[in-house]
Amino acid sequence: MLLTETGYALVEHLERQKDVPSLLASFQKLVLGFGMDSFCVGDPSHPRMKRPARRWHGTWRESWWQRYAELNFFRDDPTVLRMNASPVPFRWTDNCVHATSGQKRMVAAMQEVGVREGLAVPVHGPYGVIAGVSIASGDHYDLSPGDERALHMASLYLHSKMQALRAEVPSRPLRKLTPRERECLKWVAAGKTDWEISQILSISEQTVHGYVQNALTKLNARTRAQAVALAMLSAQILQ
């Protein structure tokens, strides 16, 4: 994961927001700035279960969301299924190669209302908690790999910041990182591998890996990118 200057700028932009509506408006501006259309953040877990309050917030077209909910497309959405299986971001259409007939109907209905492509960012938390940020485009999807990485980080930070603002942080509080753990995590944010960090800090690669894994455990993070977002949110590593 490479956290570029663009990624830092996005996080700084979100950090200035002090309430959920302002945070969501800020994220929508970022989405539009990347040539995308709208976004949705919510709970994609257990897709076969029909239950309310899956969509926490977002700017998806209301006509599409109403149709999506009424026809229970949630259980046939290939994006939702993959979000449950892996924490790695992906483009929607990359996940439709082997779609079932039900999934194809859902995708066709989505395209009828002008939503054709998007970027999905799963957020896998502690205790099996899963959330997701899904960013939609209209006619064109022009994100570069660097743009996708920047929006990945911004999406993780959006989720973490929203949890903090809504006072829905995990029951186990975040533990403080040691100076060495913070140092290693800052280099992770800069896109360095464990081996590269070991050369920079003049310690073994195994020792670096141990520091990074300790940081993930203390921050209740499943991935390195999520750990960086949580460390920034708790001001344990700074831009």
C-alpha positions in Angstrom: 0.0 0.0 0.0 1.5 3.3 -1.1 0.2 6.3 0.8 1.1 9.2 -1.6 0.9 12.9 -1.0 -2.5 12.8 -2.6 -3.6 10.2 0.0 -2.3 12.4 2.8 -4.2 15.4 1.3 -7.4 13.4 1.3 -7.0 12.3 4.9 -6.3 15.9 6.0 -9.4 17.1 4.2 -11.5 14.6 6.0 -9.8 15.2 9.4 -11.0 18.9 9.3 -14.6 17.7 9.5 -16.1 17.6 13.1 -19.5 16.0 12.5 -20.9 13.2 10.4 -22.9 15.4 7.8 -19.7 17.5 7.2 -17.6 14.4 6.9 -20.0 12.9 4.3 -20.2 16.1 2.4 -16.4 16.3 2.4 -16.1 12.7 1.1 -18.6 13.4 -1.7 -16.5 16.4 -2.8 -13.5 14.1 -3.0 -15.5 11.5 -5.0 -16.6 14.2 -7.5 -13.0 15.5 -7.7 -11.9 12.1 -8.9 -14.5 12.0 -11.6 -16.8 9.6 -9.7 -20.5 10.1 -9.1 -21.6 9.0 -5.6 -20.8 6.7 -2.8 -22.5 4.4 -0.2 -21.1 3.3 3.2 -22.8 0.5 5.1 -22.9 -3.1 6.3 -22.5 -5.8 3.6 -22.3 -8.7 6.1 -24.6 -11.8 5.9 -26.0 -10.9 2.4 -28.6 -13.6 2.5 -30.3 -12.0 5.5 -32.9 -9.4 4.7 -32.6 -6.7 7.4 -32.9 -2.9 7.7 -30.2 -0.3 8.3 -27.7 -1.8 5.9 -27.0 1.6 4.3 -25.6 4.0 7.0 -25.0 6.9 4.7 -24.3 7.9 1.2 -25.2 9.7 -2.0 -26.3 6.9 -4.3 -29.3 7.9 -6.5 -32.4 7.4 -4.4 -34.3 5.8 -7.3 -31.6 3.1 -7.6 -31.4 2.5 -3.8 -35.2 2.1 -3.6 -35.2 -0.5 -6.4 -32.2 -2.2 -4.9 -33.9 -2.6 -1.6 -37.4 -3.5 -2.9 -36.1 -6.3 -5.1 -33.6 -7.5 -2.5 -30.7 -7.2 -4.9 -28.4 -7.3 -1.9 -28.3 -11.2 -2.0 -27.4 -11.2 -5.7 -24.8 -8.3 -5.7 -21.4 -9.8 -6.6 -19.7 -6.7 -5.1 -21.3 -7.5 -1.7 -20.3 -11.1 -1.8 -16.7 -10.3 -2.6 -16.6 -7.7 0.1 -17.4 -10.4 2.6 -14.7 -12.7 1.3 -11.7 -10.3 1.1 -10.5 -7.0 2.5 -8.8 -6.0 -0.8 -10.3 -3.2 -2.9 -11.6 -4.0 -6.4 -13.4 -2.6 -9.4 -17.0 -3.8 -9.7 -16.8 -5.2 -13.2 -13.7 -7.2 -12.3 -16.0 -9.2 -10.1 -18.6 -10.0 -12.7 -16.8 -12.4 -15.0 -18.5 -15.5 -13.6 -21.7 -13.9 -12.5 -24.8 -16.0 -12.0 -28.1 -15.2 -13.8 -29.4 -13.4 -10.7 -26.2 -11.3 -10.4 -26.4 -10.4 -14.1 -30.0 -9.2 -13.6 -28.9 -7.0 -10.8 -26.0 -5.5 -12.8 -28.3 -4.9 -15.8 -30.8 -3.1 -13.5 -28.0 -1.0 -12.2 -26.8 0.0 -15.6 -30.4 1.0 -16.6 -30.2 3.8 -14.1 -26.8 5.0 -15.3 -24.6 3.3 -12.7 -22.0 1.3 -14.7 -18.8 1.0 -12.8 -17.3 1.6 -9.4 -14.6 1.0 -6.8 -15.4 -1.2 -3.7 -13.4 -0.9 -0.5 -14.2 -3.6 2.1 -13.4 -2.8 5.7 -12.8 -5.9 7.8 -12.6 -5.1 11.5 -12.1 -7.1 14.7 -14.5 -9.7 16.0 -15.7 -10.4 12.4 -17.2 -7.0 11.8 -17.4 -6.1 8.1 -18.3 -2.7 6.6 -17.9 -1.4 3.1 -17.5 1.8 1.1 -18.7 1.6 -2.5 -17.9 4.5 -4.9 -19.9 4.6 -8.1 -19.1 6.2 -11.5 -21.5 7.2 -14.2 -20.5 6.8 -17.8 -16.7 6.8 -17.3 -14.3 5.2 -14.9 -10.9 7.0 -15.2 -9.2 6.2 -12.0 -5.5 5.4 -12.2 -4.0 2.8 -9.9 -2.7 5.7 -7.8 -6.2 7.2 -7.7 -7.5 3.9 -6.5 -4.9 3.7 -3.7 -5.7 7.2 -2.6 -9.4 6.6 -2.5 -8.7 3.3 -0.7 -7.0 5.1 2.1 -9.6 7.9 2.2 -12.4 5.3 2.4 -10.7 3.5 5.3 -10.3 6.8 7.1 -13.9 7.8 6.4 -15.1 4.6 8.1 -12.8 5.1 11.1 -13.7 8.7 11.5 -17.4 8.0 11.2 -17.1 5.4 13.9 -15.4 7.8 16.2 -17.9 10.6 15.5 -20.9 8.2 16.1 -19.3 6.9 19.3 -19.4 3.4 17.8 -15.7 2.5 18.4 -15.0 -1.1 19.3 -15.4 -2.0 22.9 -11.7 -2.7 23.2 -9.9 0.7 23.2 -6.9 1.3 20.9 -3.7 0.7 22.7 -0.7 3.1 22.4 2.0 2.1 19.9 5.7 2.1 21.0 8.0 4.5 19.3 9.4 1.7 17.1 6.0 0.5 16.1 5.0 4.0 15.1 8.2 4.4 13.1 7.7 1.1 11.3 4.0 2.0 10.5 5.0 5.4 9.1 7.3 3.6 6.7 4.5 1.2 5.8 2.4 4.3 5.0 5.2 5.4 2.7 4.9 2.1 0.7 8.0 0.4 2.1 8.2 -3.4 2.5 9.4 -5.1 5.7 12.8 -5.7 4.0 13.1 -2.0 2.9 12.2 -0.8 6.4 14.8 -3.2 7.9 17.5 -1.6 5.8 16.4 1.9 6.7 16.3 1.2 10.5 19.2 -1.2 10.5 17.3 -4.0 12.1 16.2 -7.5 10.8 13.3 -8.0 8.5 11.8 -10.4 11.0 12.0 -7.7 13.7 10.2 -5.2 11.5 7.5 -7.7 10.7 7.0 -8.2 14.4 6.7 -4.5 15.1 4.1 -4.1 12.3 2.1 -7.1 13.5 2.1 -5.8 17.0 0.8 -2.5 15.7 -2.1 -4.3 13.8 -3.0 -6.1 17.0 -3.0 -3.0 19.2 -5.1 -1.1 16.6 -7.6 -3.9 16.1 -6.7 -3.8 12.3 -7.0 -6.6 9.8 -4.8 -5.0 7.1 -1.8 -2.7 7.0 -3.8 0.0 5.2 -6.4 -0.1 7.9 -3.7 0.1 10.6 -2.3 3.2 9.0 -5.8 4.8 8.9 -6.5 4.0 12.6 -3.0 5.2 13.7 -3.6 8.5 11.9 -7.1 8.9 13.3 -5.7 8.4 16.9 -2.8 10.8 16.1 -0.2 8.1 16.7 1.4 8.7 13.3 1.2 12.1 11.7 1.2 13.4 8.1 
